[in-house]
Amino acid sequence: MWINLLVLALLVAVYWIRQRLTYWKKRDVPYVSPTFPQGNLAGVGKQRHMSQILQDCYQQLKSSGRSFGGIYFFINPVALLIDPDLIKTVLVKDFPYFHDRNLYHNDRDDPLSRHLVAMEGSKWKNLRTKLTPTFTSGKMKLMFSTVTAVAEEFDRCMSNEIKINSVVEMKDLLARFTTDVIGSVAFGLECNSLNDPEAKFRVMGRKVFQASRYRALKVFLAAQFPQIARALHVMLTPPDISDFFMGVVKDTIEFRRSNNVQRNDFMTLLMKVMQEQIENGEAVGGEAKDHLTMDDIAAQAFVFFLAGFETSSTAMSFCLYELALNQELQDKARQNVTEVLKKYDTISYEAVHEMKYIEMCINESLRKYPPATTLTRRVEKDYRVSGTDKVLEK
């Protein structure tokens, strides 16, 4: 009897997987033929980078003349958008259909995953409403002096490096620079990574991106079967990293409250939002209803750090690499900086905004070497693709 049940379960599983892997074929959508169990991700992380796989899929589907095509992330069907106009429509005009990013989060076991990028539905909307006022240009301008202070330390550190070594590894130096900048702006702390490559923040920042087979297995489970992963209490943030950042945020907030410390940084803005929510919210059992919690603040500061230091340092590294290869462009960039500084006599928020050629160099390096491989969105409700009879199902 047990054998019969096992065979039946196996047949059901095979049928279900077959249905998943023929999803695009049944809907008459051009697709890249998948293989089990990777779908179209064979070799990802080993022989091939995710960007290479998606580029190959894009080239295969582009010849179809359709605005989108079908691929598979393991056994999950994914629509790969081809037409730039459709991409713009999805991200702007029809954004309400696609506001969730389909990223794993586990509020119960992994509080640092409760950040704005991963939140969904009403939770995302409420959190976004609270945080949007903290990202105005005026608020960013207030943080500029903090950034320039770290930049001056970067200048001194690089000068010392050049005296010792004729060749400097800029990727590591820039990662230490961005770690110190974001550590100061987000947490209000002097990380000292520029002078100490093994400073705690730098060590933790590196560890976030360290891969292992066990971690890769957890990422796979969380991405493909998020509900099962939550039921199994799967955490994507290593416990020591979670404890470190939660502790830093808690200690920082308690110190600032006790000593009435005010700084022009992200942490102060988040603390103000939390206080305003408590004061203006409806009291429920002595607590303000639906207000920003300590865990929420830690999660936002963590993702601010996580998304900022590695991507920014990588973008700057590639930009400097291209300028090193092209002396003429390097001269133009230097001239742009020199001319603007003559006008303002110093580095300022306004001066940086006038360095248009520098902005062009950065934009071009981002085009050639985008820090993020993919931009994913989940369909929140059935969506008919404009100009076709095809429907992307929820």
N, C-alpha and C positions, 0 to 999 in steps of 0.2 A: 504493500500500500504506500509506504514512504517513497519507494522508488517511483511509483506512478505519480505521486504528488510532485516529486522533484522534476520529473520529465515534463509534467504539465506546467510547472512554474518556469522551467527553462524555455518551453515553447512560447509561453506568454511574453517572456522577456525578449526573445528573439523577434516576435511579432511587433512588440512595442518599439524596439530599436529600429527595426526595418521601417516602420511608419515614420519615425523621426527622421531617418536618413533619406527618405523619399519625399519629404515635405515640399521642397521647391519644385521637384519634378511633377508632382500631382497638381501643382498650381500654375504650371506652364510658365515658370519663371526661369530664365537662364541661370545656370548654377555651375559651380566647380565640383566635379565628382568627388565625394568624400570616401574615406576609408575608416573602418572600425578599428580601434575606438577613438582615434584622434580627430576624425572628421577631416578638416583641411589643415590641421595643425601638426602634421607629422614632422617630427624633428625639432619642434619649437623648444628653445632654451638649450639645445644641444648642438645640432648641426646648423640651425638657422635661427635668425632673429625674427621676432614677431613682425617687424616692419618689412622684412624680405618676403615673408609668406603673404602678407596682405598686398604687397606690391605686385606679386605674381598673380594673385587672384584678381586684382583690379585690372591688370593687363589682359587677362583671359576674358573677363566679362565686358570690358570696354568695347570689344569688337562686335558685341551683340546689338549695339545701337540703342539699348534700353537705358532707362534712367537709374536702374538699380539691378542687382543680381543677387543670387543666393549663395552663401557659404555655410560651413558648419564649424562651430567651436565644439569639438568633441561630438556629442550627439544633439547639440542644441542648434537649431536653424538661426542664422543671422543674416539680415539684409545688409549688403554692402552697397552704399550709395555711390553712384558714378557721376551723375549730372550735378555740376556745381549749383545750378539753380534749385534743384531739389534739396541739396544740403542746406542751402541758405533758408529755404522754406521751413525745413524741419527744425532748424536751430532758432529761427526768429518768428516768422508768421504763425506757424503751427506748433510752437513750443509747448503749449498746454498738453499736447498729445505725447510729448517726449521729455518731460522735465526730470525724470528719474534716470540716474546713470548706471543702474544695475550693478552697484558695488556692494559687496558683502559688509554687513555691520551686525554686531551682536551687543546690543545695549546692556544686557544683563551681565555678561561675563567679560566684555571688553569695552570699558567705558570710553577709551580713546577712539573707538570707531564711531562714536556718536557725533561726528563732525558734519558740517554742512554739505560736503561733497558726497557723502554716502547716504545721508538721510533721504527718506521717501515721503511722498504724499503730504498729508497735513503737517506732519512733523517737520518736513523740509520747509514748507511754506511758512510756518510759524517762526522757525529758527532764522530763515532768510529775512523775514520782516524785521526781526530784532537786530540782526547784524548788519543789514544794508547801510544804515546811517553811519557805521563806523568806518566805511570805506570811501568816504567822500574825498575829493581832491584836497579840500581844506584840512582834513584829518591827516592825510598822507603828508602834506606839507609840514605839519607840526613835527613829524618824525625825521625830517630831512637832516637836522643837526645831529641826530643820533647816528645816522648813516655816515655823515661826513667825518665824525669823530673816529669811527672804525676805519674809514678809508685812509685817514692820516696815519693810523697805526699800520695799515697794510702797506703804505708807501715806505715807512721806516723799515718794516720787516723785509720787504722786497729788496730794498737798498742793501741791507745787511746780507741777504742771501747772495746777491750778485757779487759782493766783495769776497765771499767765500767760494762760490761756485760760478763758473762762467756760464753754465747751463742750469736753468731753473725749471723745475716741473710745475708749470702754471696750474694744471688741473687741481693738484693737491693744495697749492697756495690759495687759489680762488675758492676752493671748498672751505678752507679754514676761514677765509674772509667772509663768505656768505653765512657760515655758521655763527660767527661773531655778530654779524649784522642782525640776523634774524633772532639770535638769542637775546640780543639787546632790545630789539623792537618788539618782539613777541612776549618775552619773559622778563624784560627789564634787568637782565643779568649780564655781567662781564664774563664771557665764556673763556677768553684768553687763548683761543685756539691758534691764533696767529703766532704767538710766542711759544705755545706748547702744543705740538701736534697730537699729543695724547691726553689733552684736556677732556674732561668727562663728557661734555656736550659733543665734542668731535667723535669720541669713541662711540657714543650712543647713536650719533647720526650715521656713522659707517655701519653699525650693526643692524640698523633698520633695513639696509639694502643687501645684507649678506644672505646668500641663498644656501639651502640645504635640501636634501631629498625629502626629509620629513616636512619641512616648511612648504616645499613645492606640492606635496600631497595634500596638505591642509588648504592651500590656495585653490587647488583643483576641486576639492570637495566643496569648499565654500562658494566657488564660482558656479559650479554645475548644479549643486543641490543645497542651496542656502538654508532651506528649512530644516533639512536633516542635520546640517552643520550646526545650526543653533541648538537643535535638540541634543546634540552631542557636546554642547558647550565648547565648540571650536573657537579659539582665539587666534587671530592673525598677528596681533601685537605680542611679541615675547614678554613674559611676565616681568623680567627685570627692566625692560624699557618702559613698560606701563607704570611700574612702581616708581621709576626715576622721574618721569615727566609729571605724574600725578603728585608726587612729593614736592617737586619744584614749584608747581602752580599753587599748591596748598600753602607752602611756606611763604611764597612771595605775597600772596593775598593777605595772609595773617599778619605778616610784617608790615605791609603797607597800611592795613587797617589800624594796627596798634600804634604806628608812628605817624599816621596821617601823611604818608608819602604820596606825592603826585608827580608823575612823569608823562612826557609826551610819547606814549607808546601804546601798543595794541592791548597790553594787559590792563592798563588804566581804562581804556575805552570799554573793554568787556566788563570790568568791575562796575563802571557807571551804568551800563545796560542792566546788569544784574540788580543793582540797587534801585534803579528806576522801576524795574518790573516788580520788585517787592513792594515799593511804596505805592505804586499805582494799581497793582493787581487786587483781585478780590481775595480777601483772607479766607483760607480754608484750613481749619485746625491749627491756626497760628502761623500758617505758611501762606505765601502769596501764590495764587493760582497760576500755573503754567509759566513760572519764571525760570530764568536762566540759572542752572545749578553749578556747583563747583565742578562736577564732571563735565558739564557742557563747556565751561570755560577752558578746562584742561584739553578737551578734544579739539576745540577751535585753535588753541595755541599750538597744539601738537601738529595738526594738519598744516597750519601756517608755516611751521618750521620744516615739516617733512616735504611739502610741495615747493618750498622756496630755496633751500640751501643747495640741493643737488641739481635741480633744473637750472637755476641761475648760474651756478658755477660751470655747468656743462655748456650752456649757451655762450658765456663769456669766453670759455676755452676755445670753442670752435671759431668764434669771431676773431680772436687774437691769432689763431692759426691761419685763417684766411688772409688777414692783414699782413702776417709775416711772409706769406707767399706772394703777395702783391704789393710791392714797394710803392707804386704810384697811388694806390688806394690808401695805403698807410700814411703817405704824405698829405693826402687830402683830408684824412681824418684828423691828423695832428693840426693842420692849418685851421680846420673848423673849430677845434677846441681853443686854439690860440686867439683867433679872432673874437670869439664869444667872451673869453676871459678879459680881453682888452676892454670890451664894452662894460662888463660888470665888475672887473677888477678882483673878483673872487668867485669861488664856486658857490652857487646858490641854486635854489629850486627853479627859479626863472631861467637862470643861465643854462642849466641842463636841458630844459625844454626847448631852448633855442639851438641846441646842437643837432640840427636836422640831419647832417651827413652821418653823424654817429648813430642816430636813430635808423637811418637807411642801412648802415652796415649791420646793425643788430637784427633788423627785420630780414635782411637777406640771409644771414647765417641761420636764423630761425626757420626760414623757408627750406634751406638746404639740409639742416640738421635739427629737425623738430625734437625737443626733449621728450615729448609725449608721443608714443607710437600710435595710439588709437584714441578716438573720441567716441565713446559708446553712449547710447540712449536706449531706454526700454519703452516699448509701446504701451501707453497707459489705457488707451481705448482704441477700438478698431479704426484704422486710418486708411482711407482710399487715396492712393498715390495719384497726384494731379496728372491729368492727361492719359490715364490708363484705367483699366477696369480691375486692377489688382488692389487687394486690400491687405495691409499689414495687420495681422490679428493681435489682439491683446495677449 
